[in-house]
Amino acid sequence: MARVLIVGAGLTGSLCAALLRREASSPLRLTVWDKAGDSGGRMTTASSPHNPQSTVDLGAQYITCTPHYAKTHQSFYDELLAGGILKPLISPIDGMVTKEGDCNFVAPHGVSSIINHYLKQSGADICFRQRVTQINLRDNKWEVSRETGSSEQFDIVVLTMPAPQILQLRGDITNLISECQRQQLESVSYSSRYALGLFYEAGTKIDVPWAGRYITSNPCIRFISIDNKKRNIESSEIGPSLVIHTTVPFGVTHLEHSTEDVQELIFKQLENIVPGLPQPVATKCQKWRHSQVTNAAANSLGQMTLHLQPLLVCGGDGFTQSNFDGCITSALCVLEALKKHI
Ligand SMILES: Cc1cc2nc3c(=O)[nH]c(=O)nc-3n(C[C@H](O)[C@H](O)[C@H](O)COP(=O)(O)OP(=O)(O)OC[C@H]3O[C@@H](n4cnc5c(N)ncnc54)[C@H](O)[C@@H]3O)c2cc1C
């Protein structure tokens, strides 16, 4: 049975796994490795250490479906809406720019529930805390090594991490990437920002008329959301949660600072925007070094095939655009590239 490794348990990786399971004409053994401790990637949902039911989306906030993708990706939207994984966004987001015909959705159980839905469908073996460091060719297979030093062999490998992390991999892969592909990967650029999640005790009232708000007049804070209100799951038993996204200039300036220092700075600015907030019971500060793609790989057609026999393919929003539909497009292109081999 052919062994397929997907590196990355974000939206692109989980979708690739689910689509491969659906479309493969012969039995496959699917494995997903991620360096993180949980699924989601940049669609992560963090839980309060005091109450796992109190959650906050630290990366992607809501999904905007344009009339074009409502048609071309209709089956994906229909499936997630039918399963209650996506629901229409009905809470007010101040300063949100909406174009005519667009629909916005939230994931009531947190945005990572989308990824978990696809991972479950895929039936893949999923292993966390597995950072891939090297990819070598051995006997016409890929020998993939982890930070721990151990390695395993696969017939097909799909890489879905941000382009700079693909370029950090060592081993034979460094010689297999053509000069033109290297330039294309190097040209993919990302914004950087921080996200701060705040968890409050049950019963805490946050008295603002919005569920989310874009801020245009603060050097540090770009977006705030009362996350449980945004997802329309307010409850008297579960404390509210708040997420703050910094501006990109602030993120870039403070990229190498400690998260403790950055958290302090965000707190100070937050007091100017929402004065008198109570003390949270827990906090989670997340650095997004590779936040959203600002420049995608040119002429990449949604994926990049680094090697044909055995097959080594890269996908992700770096080859399309940084949102839900960008990841679907890329996963479909990866599937197309793999079809002849599965
Ligand atoms: C702050 C922020 C806000 C956003 N807002 C929105 C929004 O509102 N709506 C929207 O649609 N999109 C939004 N996005 C963009 C969206 O989150 C991304 O486009 C999408 O999540 C990308 O998914 P991906 O699977 O391609 O990559 P990722 O989610 O980055 O997944 C890649 C995975 O690879 C893993 N990995 C990396 N290197 C290695 C390694 N060496 N070994 C093993 N594993 C590795 C990572 O841990 C990660 O889990 C936002 C993103 C951010 C950061």
The ligand as an ORCA input file, in Angstrom:
! r2SCAN-3c Opt
* xyz 0 1
  C      -3.900     36.524     12.135
  C      -4.506     35.858     10.931
  C      -5.788     36.202     10.518
  C      -6.365     35.583      9.418
  N      -7.649     35.885      9.084
  C      -8.278     35.165      8.141
  C      -9.677     35.276      7.963
  O     -10.360     36.028      8.689
  N     -10.264     34.511      6.990
  C      -9.550     33.629      6.222
  O     -10.147     32.943      5.377
  N      -8.220     33.484      6.393
  C      -7.573     34.207      7.332
  N      -6.241     34.034      7.560
  C      -5.475     33.206      6.618
  C      -5.669     31.706      6.863
  O      -5.580     31.440      8.234
  C      -4.596     30.934      6.079
  O      -4.725     31.244      4.699
  C      -4.724     29.422      6.214
  O      -4.944     29.052      7.549
  C      -3.469     28.763      5.659
  O      -3.575     27.365      5.817
  P      -2.398     26.403      5.334
  O      -2.816     25.025      5.702
  O      -2.057     26.669      3.920
  O      -1.114     26.839      6.195
  P      -0.903     26.746      7.775
  O      -2.186     26.955      8.477
  O       0.233     27.651      8.097
  O      -0.467     25.219      8.009
  C       0.846     24.775      7.869
  C       1.163     23.825      9.003
  O       2.486     23.326      8.791
  C       3.101     23.160     10.059
  N       4.553     23.155      9.834
  C       5.353     24.175      9.434
  N       6.623     23.767      9.311
  C       6.641     22.448      9.656
  C       7.668     21.458      9.743
  N       8.943     21.731      9.424
  N       7.336     20.204     10.132
  C       6.035     19.889     10.451
  N       5.028     20.790     10.394
  C       5.329     22.049      9.985
  C       2.603     24.331     10.890
  O       2.694     24.052     12.276
  C       1.161     24.472     10.388
  O       0.256     23.789     11.232
  C      -5.645     34.614      8.682
  C      -4.371     34.251      9.112
  C      -3.810     34.847     10.232
  C      -2.454     34.399     10.716
*
